[in-house]
Amino acid sequence: MKRNIKAVILAAIVAMAGYASAQAQFGFGAGLAAAGDNVSQAQGELSDLFNKQNISAGDISGNLGFYAQGRVRIDLAPINLIGDVSYIYFPSKEITLTQATVNPSDSIGSAKFDVGTSMIPIAAGATFALPLPVLKPYVGAQLCYTYIKRTYTFVSGGSQFQSLQIENTDASDPEVGMTLNAGVEFDLAVLTLDVGARYNMTNLFTTSGSEKPMRHLQIGASIFF
């Protein structure tokens, strides 16, 4: 399923990028990203690395990062078809395992780890903009396929954690979800300035088992030429 959705999204972006008319615009954007619920999935993936279920970790939501993106847009006013590829980075944040039973001794202890998270979302969808002359508020949605890379680095704690050899271990898994977009477009004749926000439901369609929903917010600006 994930591969099929990725193929559809990539095909849509390539089609938009190859749309040979004056209506096609290319652009780039950047801004801030705020990690919401379970973006780093610390508890679930550390459980996988430890091969144990009874593990609990402190909250690491609210981490502030940044993003950059390349974008393509086709103006079919009042509808815009949009596609983009982004890079989102959340700096490493220290978490505490409050209780865990680990191999090989099956002893209970606590430890601290740095969790780093980066994402590469590939998204395609549409927006609806009010047909005003210069200032155009809009809302929209996109289907999104996201590559996720997380690393876990041991900081301090019991020797049983350090002996597990997960220093800089990468725990990664692609997800399929959607985004909800809202903002304002400024038509400046030679270019279009887009200032907006994007609410990402990263694993909306691929949440399974004990995996929890992943959400994050992006706020920034884009320029289309």
JOHU-V82407 format. One record per residue. N is the residue number from 1. SS is DSSP state (H for helix, E for strand, - for the rest). OMEGA is omega in radians with two decimals (none if undefined). D_LAST is the distance of its C-alpha to the last C-alpha in Angstrom with 1 decimal. Layout:
BEGIN
n->(N & N)
ss->(SS & SS)
omega->(OMEGA & OMEGA)
d_last->(D_LAST & D_LAST)
END
This chain:
BEGIN
n->(1 & 2 & 3 & 4 & 5 & 6 & 7 & 8 & 9 & 10 & 11 & 12 & 13 & 14 & 15 & 16 & 17 & 18 & 19 & 20 & 21 & 22 & 23 & 24 & 25 & 26 & 27 & 28 & 29 & 30 & 31 & 32 & 33 & 34 & 35 & 36 & 37 & 38 & 39 & 40 & 41 & 42 & 43 & 44 & 45 & 46 & 47 & 48 & 49 & 50 & 51 & 52 & 53 & 54 & 55 & 56 & 57 & 58 & 59 & 60 & 61 & 62 & 63 & 64 & 65 & 66 & 67 & 68 & 69 & 70 & 71 & 72 & 73 & 74 & 75 & 76 & 77 & 78 & 79 & 80 & 81 & 82 & 83 & 84 & 85 & 86 & 87 & 88 & 89 & 90 & 91 & 92 & 93 & 94 & 95 & 96 & 97 & 98 & 99 & 100 & 101 & 102 & 103 & 104 & 105 & 106 & 107 & 108 & 109 & 110 & 111 & 112 & 113 & 114 & 115 & 116 & 117 & 118 & 119 & 120 & 121 & 122 & 123 & 124 & 125 & 126 & 127 & 128 & 129 & 130 & 131 & 132 & 133 & 134 & 135 & 136 & 137 & 138 & 139 & 140 & 141 & 142 & 143 & 144 & 145 & 146 & 147 & 148 & 149 & 150 & 151 & 152 & 153 & 154 & 155 & 156 & 157 & 158 & 159 & 160 & 161 & 162 & 163 & 164 & 165 & 166 & 167 & 168 & 169 & 170 & 171 & 172 & 173 & 174 & 175 & 176 & 177 & 178 & 179 & 180 & 181 & 182 & 183 & 184 & 185 & 186 & 187 & 188 & 189 & 190 & 191 & 192 & 193 & 194 & 195 & 196 & 197 & 198 & 199 & 200 & 201 & 202 & 203 & 204 & 205 & 206 & 207 & 208 & 209 & 210 & 211 & 212 & 213 & 214 & 215 & 216 & 217 & 218 & 219 & 220 & 221 & 222 & 223 & 224 & 225)
ss->(- & H & H & H & H & H & H & H & H & H & H & H & H & H & H & H & H & - & - & - & - & - & - & E & E & E & E & E & E & E & E & E & E & E & E & - & - & - & - & - & - & H & H & H & H & H & H & H & H & H & - & - & - & - & E & E & E & - & - & - & - & - & - & E & E & E & E & E & E & E & E & E & E & E & E & E & - & - & E & E & E & E & E & E & E & E & E & E & E & E & E & E & E & E & E & E & E & E & E & E & E & E & - & - & - & - & E & E & E & E & E & E & E & E & E & E & E & E & E & E & E & E & E & E & E & E & E & E & E & - & - & - & - & - & E & E & E & E & E & E & E & E & E & E & E & E & E & E & E & E & E & E & E & E & E & E & E & - & H & H & H & H & - & - & - & - & - & - & E & E & E & E & - & - & E & E & E & E & E & E & E & E & E & E & E & E & E & - & - & - & - & E & E & E & E & E & E & E & E & E & E & - & - & - & - & - & - & - & - & - & - & - & - & - & E & E & E & E & E & E & E & E & E & E & -)
omega->(-3.11 & -3.13 & 3.13 & 3.14 & 3.09 & -3.14 & 3.13 & -3.13 & 3.14 & 3.12 & 3.12 & -3.14 & 3.11 & 3.12 & 3.11 & 3.14 & -3.13 & -3.12 & -2.99 & 3.03 & -3.13 & -3.13 & -3.11 & 3.11 & 3.07 & -3.11 & 3.09 & -3.11 & 3.12 & 3.12 & -3.11 & 3.08 & 3.13 & -3.12 & 3.08 & -3.07 & 2.89 & 3.13 & -3.12 & 3.06 & -3.00 & -3.06 & -3.09 & -3.05 & 3.03 & 3.05 & 3.11 & -3.13 & 3.12 & -3.07 & 3.13 & 3.12 & -3.04 & -3.13 & 3.10 & -3.06 & 3.10 & -3.12 & 3.08 & 3.06 & 3.12 & 3.11 & -3.09 & 3.12 & -3.13 & 3.10 & 3.00 & -3.08 & 2.94 & -2.99 & 2.99 & -3.08 & 3.04 & -3.08 & 3.06 & -2.97 & 0.12 & 3.12 & 3.00 & 2.98 & -3.06 & 3.05 & 3.14 & 3.03 & -3.05 & 2.93 & -3.12 & -3.09 & 3.01 & -3.13 & 3.12 & 3.11 & -3.09 & 3.05 & 3.12 & 2.95 & -3.04 & 3.08 & 3.13 & 3.03 & -2.99 & 3.01 & 0.00 & -3.00 & -3.08 & 3.13 & -3.13 & 3.13 & 3.10 & -3.12 & 3.07 & 3.13 & 2.93 & 3.12 & 3.09 & -3.08 & 2.99 & -3.07 & 3.00 & 3.11 & 3.01 & -2.96 & 3.07 & -3.13 & -3.07 & 3.02 & 3.04 & -3.12 & 3.06 & -3.07 & 3.10 & -3.01 & -3.05 & -3.08 & -3.02 & 3.02 & -3.12 & 2.97 & -3.12 & 3.12 & 3.13 & 2.93 & -2.95 & 3.03 & -2.98 & 2.95 & -3.10 & 3.09 & 3.09 & 3.05 & -3.13 & -3.13 & 3.13 & 3.13 & -3.13 & 3.10 & -3.09 & -3.11 & -3.13 & 3.08 & -3.11 & -3.10 & -3.12 & 3.05 & 3.07 & 3.10 & 3.14 & 3.10 & 3.14 & 3.06 & -2.97 & 3.11 & 3.10 & -3.13 & 3.11 & 3.14 & 3.12 & 3.11 & 3.00 & -3.02 & 3.03 & 3.14 & -3.12 & 3.05 & 3.06 & 3.13 & -3.07 & 3.08 & -3.08 & 3.11 & 3.09 & 3.09 & -3.13 & 3.09 & -3.04 & 3.14 & -3.13 & 3.08 & -3.02 & 2.99 & -2.84 & -3.08 & -3.06 & -3.05 & -3.06 & 3.08 & -3.11 & 3.09 & -3.12 & -3.13 & -3.12 & 3.12 & 3.12 & -3.11 & 2.95 & -3.05 & 3.04 & 3.07 & -3.10 & -3.08 & 3.09 & 3.06 & 3.07 & 3.13 & none)
d_last->(34.8 & 32.3 & 31.6 & 31.2 & 28.7 & 26.7 & 26.8 & 25.6 & 22.6 & 21.7 & 22.2 & 19.9 & 17.0 & 17.8 & 18.1 & 14.7 & 13.2 & 15.3 & 14.6 & 14.4 & 13.1 & 10.5 & 10.5 & 9.0 & 5.6 & 5.8 & 6.0 & 9.2 & 11.9 & 15.5 & 18.5 & 22.2 & 24.2 & 27.7 & 30.1 & 32.1 & 35.1 & 36.0 & 32.8 & 34.9 & 37.7 & 40.2 & 43.3 & 42.7 & 41.6 & 44.1 & 46.7 & 45.6 & 45.9 & 49.3 & 50.3 & 51.6 & 51.0 & 52.7 & 50.1 & 48.5 & 45.8 & 44.6 & 41.4 & 38.2 & 35.7 & 33.7 & 32.4 & 29.2 & 26.5 & 22.8 & 20.0 & 16.7 & 14.5 & 12.0 & 10.5 & 9.7 & 9.9 & 11.6 & 12.1 & 15.9 & 16.5 & 18.3 & 17.7 & 14.6 & 15.2 & 13.9 & 14.8 & 14.6 & 16.9 & 18.1 & 20.7 & 23.0 & 25.8 & 28.9 & 31.3 & 34.9 & 37.1 & 40.8 & 42.6 & 46.3 & 48.2 & 50.7 & 53.0 & 53.0 & 55.6 & 54.8 & 56.4 & 58.6 & 60.9 & 59.6 & 59.9 & 58.0 & 56.0 & 52.8 & 50.1 & 46.8 & 43.7 & 40.2 & 37.6 & 34.1 & 31.3 & 27.9 & 25.9 & 23.3 & 22.2 & 20.6 & 19.6 & 18.8 & 19.3 & 18.2 & 17.7 & 19.2 & 17.8 & 20.1 & 19.2 & 19.1 & 17.5 & 15.5 & 16.7 & 16.6 & 18.7 & 18.5 & 20.6 & 20.3 & 21.9 & 21.3 & 23.8 & 23.7 & 25.5 & 26.1 & 27.7 & 29.8 & 31.5 & 34.3 & 36.8 & 40.1 & 42.0 & 45.6 & 46.2 & 49.8 & 52.4 & 55.2 & 55.9 & 55.7 & 51.9 & 51.4 & 53.5 & 51.2 & 49.0 & 45.6 & 44.3 & 40.6 & 41.0 & 37.8 & 37.9 & 34.9 & 34.2 & 31.2 & 30.8 & 29.4 & 28.4 & 25.8 & 23.5 & 23.4 & 20.3 & 20.1 & 18.0 & 16.2 & 12.8 & 12.2 & 10.6 & 10.1 & 9.5 & 6.9 & 4.8 & 6.6 & 9.1 & 11.3 & 14.8 & 17.3 & 20.1 & 21.0 & 24.7 & 25.5 & 28.7 & 28.6 & 31.8 & 32.3 & 33.4 & 35.1 & 37.3 & 40.8 & 44.1 & 44.2 & 40.4 & 39.0 & 35.7 & 32.8 & 30.4 & 27.8 & 25.3 & 21.8 & 20.4 & 17.2 & 13.6 & 10.1 & 6.7 & 3.8 & 0.0)
END
